[in-house]
Amino acid sequence: MQTIQVTQDFVLSLEDGTKRAFKAGMHEVEDHIANHWYTKAHSNPVESPAAASQPVPPNNPTPAAKAAANSSGDAASASATPAAETPPTNKKK
């Protein structure tokens, strides 16, 4: 068993078809749940009892969650850049 600190609510879908919902906060979970890539993207491991007492604001993604979101290859995330940030071109018509 491991203790994790969930940083934002999520639902974990397991290989056997079951789903487990997690709310932001502290959870003691089985090792295979704590080590799942999706769990890691939405939580932080708790290394000591002192760390468990530190609150984490909900919906504050961890660096792992940000990296997972950026590497997902999702077309929606690719189009999230506003047009105003696109550098102008100097091509003549």
N, CA, C and O of each residue as an XYZ file, in Angstrom:
372
protein
N       0.850     -1.186      0.000
C       0.000      0.000      0.000
C       0.892      1.244      0.000
O       1.968      1.264      0.597
N       0.412      2.263     -0.681
C       1.112      3.538     -0.749
C       0.122      4.666     -0.485
O      -1.074      4.538     -0.747
N       0.639      5.758      0.033
C      -0.183      6.946      0.224
C       0.145      7.916     -0.892
O       1.310      8.203     -1.166
N      -0.908      8.421     -1.537
C      -0.741      9.413     -2.601
C      -1.542     10.652     -2.254
O      -2.518     10.596     -1.506
N      -1.115     11.757     -2.805
C      -1.817     13.026     -2.626
C      -2.376     13.418     -3.992
O      -1.640     13.888     -4.859
N      -3.669     13.223     -4.175
C      -4.325     13.529     -5.443
C      -4.465     15.041     -5.560
O      -4.981     15.699     -4.657
N      -3.998     15.586     -6.685
C      -4.010     17.031     -6.880
C      -5.249     17.528     -7.614
O      -5.603     18.703     -7.513
N      -5.910     16.637     -8.353
C      -7.175     16.989     -8.996
C      -8.005     15.727     -9.151
O      -7.466     14.636     -9.335
N      -9.313     15.884     -9.075
C     -10.216     14.737     -9.179
C      -9.987     14.016    -10.504
O      -9.738     14.648    -11.530
N     -10.074     12.683    -10.471
C      -9.972     11.904    -11.704
C     -10.618     10.543    -11.512
O     -10.870     10.115    -10.385
N     -10.881      9.869    -12.622
C     -11.415      8.506    -12.611
C     -10.385      7.630    -13.315
O      -9.980      7.912    -14.443
N      -9.971      6.575    -12.641
C      -8.992      5.642    -13.191
C      -9.726      4.424    -13.735
O     -10.465      3.758    -13.009
N      -9.519      4.138    -15.017
C     -10.102      2.946    -15.643
C      -9.029      1.863    -15.665
O      -7.951      2.048    -16.230
N      -9.341      0.740    -15.045
C      -8.380     -0.354    -14.955
C      -8.578     -1.355    -16.091
O      -9.616     -1.360    -16.753
N      -7.574     -2.197    -16.306
C      -7.604     -3.167    -17.398
C      -8.793     -4.124    -17.308
O      -9.293     -4.577    -18.338
N      -9.249     -4.436    -16.102
C     -10.364     -5.371    -15.949
C     -11.726     -4.706    -16.153
O     -12.764     -5.341    -15.970
N     -11.720     -3.417    -16.535
C     -12.958     -2.701    -16.807
C     -13.518     -1.927    -15.630
O     -14.463     -1.156    -15.800
N     -12.963     -2.110    -14.441
C     -13.453     -1.369    -13.278
C     -12.942      0.063    -13.325
O     -11.913      0.357    -13.933
N     -13.677      0.933    -12.676
C     -13.301      2.346    -12.598
C     -13.254      2.749    -11.143
O     -14.103      2.353    -10.345
N     -12.244      3.546    -10.806
C     -12.130      4.064     -9.440
C     -12.024      5.572     -9.509
O     -11.170      6.119    -10.207
N     -12.903      6.238     -8.778
C     -12.904      7.696     -8.741
C     -12.093      8.176     -7.540
O     -12.187      7.614     -6.449
N     -11.305      9.208     -7.753
C     -10.487      9.798     -6.696
C     -10.759     11.289     -6.627
O     -10.733     11.984     -7.643
N     -11.017     11.772     -5.434
C     -11.171     13.209     -5.182
C      -9.825     13.758     -4.734
O      -8.991     13.005     -4.232
N      -9.602     15.043     -4.904
C      -8.365     15.672     -4.455
C      -8.190     15.427     -2.964
O      -9.139     15.540     -2.188
N      -6.962     15.089     -2.574
C      -6.671     14.829     -1.171
C      -5.812     13.591     -1.004
O      -5.264     13.063     -1.972
N      -5.702     13.137      0.227
C      -4.857     11.996      0.565
C      -5.620     10.685      0.409
O      -6.784     10.582      0.797
N      -4.942      9.676     -0.170
C      -5.545      8.352     -0.350
C      -4.480      7.294     -0.107
O      -3.328      7.455     -0.508
N      -4.871      6.224      0.546
C      -4.000      5.062      0.666
C      -4.511      4.038     -0.344
O      -5.657      3.595     -0.268
N      -3.649      3.668     -1.288
C      -4.064      2.804     -2.395
C      -3.080      1.653     -2.571
O      -1.959      1.697     -2.064
N      -3.510      0.632     -3.290
C      -2.657     -0.497     -3.613
C      -1.504     -0.023     -4.493
O      -1.615      0.990     -5.182
N      -0.411     -0.755     -4.464
C       0.773     -0.370     -5.236
C       0.477     -0.237     -6.726
O       0.933      0.712     -7.363
N      -0.289     -1.184     -7.292
C      -0.544     -1.119     -8.734
C      -1.379      0.110     -9.107
O      -1.285      0.601    -10.233
N      -2.183      0.604     -8.186
C      -2.948      1.839     -8.434
C      -2.012      3.043     -8.356
O      -2.041      3.909     -9.231
N      -1.187      3.102     -7.320
C      -0.258      4.225     -7.143
C       0.759      4.311     -8.280
O       1.191      5.406     -8.641
N       1.141      3.171     -8.843
C       2.165      3.139     -9.888
C       1.598      3.274    -11.299
O       2.359      3.308    -12.266
N       0.280      3.352    -11.433
C      -0.349      3.508    -12.748
C      -0.001      4.892    -13.298
O      -0.005      5.875    -12.558
N       0.297      4.968    -14.586
C       0.713      6.237    -15.188
C      -0.339      7.334    -15.028
O       0.012      8.498    -14.839
N      -1.624      6.979    -15.101
C      -2.678      7.992    -15.008
C      -2.796      8.510    -13.577
O      -3.050      9.695    -13.360
N      -2.610      7.622    -12.602
C      -2.606      8.051    -11.206
C      -1.444      8.996    -10.963
O      -1.604     10.030    -10.315
N      -0.281      8.646    -11.478
C       0.908      9.497    -11.304
C       0.713     10.872    -11.926
O       1.242     11.864    -11.425
N      -0.047     10.935    -13.020
C      -0.284     12.212    -13.684
C      -1.215     13.123    -12.889
O      -1.251     14.330    -13.130
N      -1.971     12.558    -11.941
C      -2.938     13.336    -11.171
C      -2.636     13.360     -9.677
O      -3.478     13.774     -8.880
N      -1.447     12.923     -9.297
C      -1.140     12.864     -7.870
C       0.356     13.002     -7.624
O       1.167     12.994     -8.550
N       0.688     13.127     -6.361
C       2.070     13.141     -5.906
C       2.240     12.033     -4.876
O       1.345     11.797     -4.064
N       3.374     11.359     -4.904
C       3.607     10.365     -3.851
C       3.853     11.070     -2.529
O       4.361     12.191     -2.505
N       3.502     10.428     -1.447
C       3.756     10.975     -0.121
C       4.923     10.191      0.450
O       4.829      8.981      0.659
N       6.020     10.886      0.700
C       7.239     10.210      1.118
C       7.396     10.105      2.626
O       8.130      9.248      3.117
N       6.719     10.959      3.353
C       6.838     10.920      4.803
C       5.524     11.377      5.431
O       4.741     12.065      4.776
N       5.269     11.014      6.676
C       4.040     11.470      7.332
C       3.941     12.989      7.393
O       2.838     13.533      7.345
N       5.073     13.685      7.498
C       5.039     15.150      7.548
C       4.531     15.721      6.232
O       3.815     16.723      6.225
N       4.896     15.093      5.118
C       4.449     15.569      3.817
C       2.950     15.395      3.654
O       2.306     16.171      2.948
N       2.396     14.396      4.294
C       0.962     14.130      4.185
C       0.127     15.242      4.806
O      -1.039     15.406      4.448
N       0.694     15.999      5.717
C      -0.067     17.053      6.376
C      -0.109     18.346      5.578
O      -0.822     19.277      5.955
N       0.647     18.425      4.474
C       0.668     19.639      3.671
C      -0.474     19.599      2.661
O      -0.561     18.666      1.862
N      -1.355     20.608      2.690
C      -2.478     20.605      1.757
C      -2.029     20.943      0.338
O      -1.075     21.695      0.140
N      -2.716     20.389     -0.629
C      -2.490     20.707     -2.038
C      -3.795     21.251     -2.586
O      -4.836     20.606     -2.460
N      -3.753     22.434     -3.195
C      -4.996     22.971     -3.730
C      -5.505     22.095     -4.864
O      -4.706     21.627     -5.675
N      -6.826     21.858     -4.946
C      -7.360     21.056     -6.033
C      -7.152     21.741     -7.375
O      -7.008     22.961     -7.447
N      -7.139     20.952     -8.424
C      -6.958     21.437     -9.791
C      -5.638     22.161     -9.991
O      -5.543     23.083    -10.801
N      -4.615     21.738     -9.249
C      -3.268     22.256     -9.432
C      -2.437     21.113     -9.998
O      -1.877     20.326     -9.235
N      -2.347     21.004    -11.326
C      -1.700     19.835    -11.914
C      -0.231     19.725    -11.535
O       0.476     20.726    -11.421
N       0.203     18.512    -11.347
C       1.598     18.237    -11.050
C       2.406     18.370    -12.336
O       1.830     18.374    -13.424
N       3.734     18.480    -12.231
C       4.547     18.495    -13.446
C       4.306     17.258    -14.310
O       4.322     17.349    -15.537
N       4.081     16.102    -13.679
C       3.805     14.883    -14.445
C       2.495     15.007    -15.217
O       2.395     14.545    -16.353
N       1.491     15.630    -14.600
C       0.208     15.805    -15.277
C       0.354     16.748    -16.465
O      -0.227     16.514    -17.524
N       1.133     17.817    -16.286
C       1.359     18.751    -17.386
C       2.094     18.068    -18.525
O       1.746     18.257    -19.690
N       3.112     17.272    -18.201
C       3.878     16.568    -19.224
C       2.999     15.567    -19.961
O       3.094     15.445    -21.182
N       2.145     14.850    -19.234
C       1.252     13.879    -19.861
C       0.282     14.581    -20.803
O      -0.006     14.076    -21.888
N      -0.217     15.728    -20.401
C      -1.157     16.464    -21.235
C      -0.469     16.984    -22.496
O      -1.065     16.983    -23.573
N       0.776     17.427    -22.369
C       1.505     17.962    -23.511
C       1.948     16.881    -24.480
O       2.074     17.150    -25.675
N       2.188     15.672    -24.004
C       2.682     14.608    -24.874
C       1.580     13.709    -25.387
O       1.862     12.700    -26.034
N       0.332     14.049    -25.114
C      -0.769     13.173    -25.494
C      -1.016     13.164    -26.993
O      -1.648     12.243    -27.510
N      -0.528     14.174    -27.696
C      -0.771     14.235    -29.126
C      -2.208     14.594    -29.459
O      -2.643     14.406    -30.595
N      -2.931     15.094    -28.513
C      -4.331     15.436    -28.681
C      -4.463     16.620    -29.634
O      -3.793     17.638    -29.460
N      -5.309     16.489    -30.619
C      -5.503     17.563    -31.588
C      -6.070     18.804    -30.930
O      -5.758     19.920    -31.347
N      -6.895     18.633    -29.912
C      -7.479     19.786    -29.227
C      -6.406     20.602    -28.536
O      -6.463     21.832    -28.550
N      -5.424     19.940    -27.930
C      -4.366     20.688    -27.257
C      -3.458     21.357    -28.269
O      -2.883     22.407    -27.984
N      -3.321     20.768    -29.443
C      -2.475     21.358    -30.469
C      -3.099     22.639    -31.017
O      -2.378     23.546    -31.433
N      -4.419     22.725    -31.021
C      -5.078     23.909    -31.556
C      -5.400     24.927    -30.467
O      -6.114     25.897    -30.719
N      -4.882     24.715    -29.265
C      -5.200     25.605    -28.161
C      -4.424     26.917    -28.217
O      -4.738     27.834    -27.458
N      -3.424     27.040    -29.085
C      -2.654     28.271    -29.190
C      -3.504     29.328    -29.878
O      -3.983     29.106    -30.990
N      -3.698     30.467    -29.238
C      -4.499     31.518    -29.848
C      -3.831     32.057    -31.105
O      -2.604     32.074    -31.206
N      -4.627     32.488    -32.046
C      -4.103     33.027    -33.300
C      -3.236     34.252    -33.049
O      -2.315     34.509    -33.825
N      -3.494     35.009    -32.006
C      -2.727     36.210    -31.711
C      -1.272     35.892    -31.404
O      -0.418     36.769    -31.534
N      -0.967     34.665    -31.001
C       0.397     34.298    -30.678
C       1.160     33.810    -31.905
O       2.365     33.572    -31.819
N       0.494     33.658    -33.030
C       1.146     33.215    -34.242
C       1.911     34.387    -34.822
O       1.333     35.451    -35.045
N       3.223     34.211    -35.075
C       3.998     35.334    -35.600
C       3.516     35.706    -37.001
O       3.141     34.834    -37.785
N       3.527     36.993    -37.309
C       3.069     37.428    -38.624
C       4.065     36.993    -39.706
O       5.261     36.863    -39.444
N       3.564     36.773    -40.901
C       4.423     36.428    -42.020
C       4.639     37.670    -42.865
O       3.792     38.562    -42.898
N       5.767     37.726    -43.542
C       6.093     38.883    -44.382
C       5.950     38.553    -45.862
O       6.597     39.182    -46.699
N       5.120     37.585    -46.191
C       4.925     37.193    -47.576
C       4.059     38.224    -48.286
O       3.076     38.718    -47.733
N       4.440     38.539    -49.516
C       3.652     39.470    -50.335
C       2.693     38.677    -51.193
O       3.008     37.578    -51.648
N       1.537     39.237    -51.406
C       0.533     38.552    -52.230
C       0.750     38.839    -53.678
O       0.001     38.348    -54.523
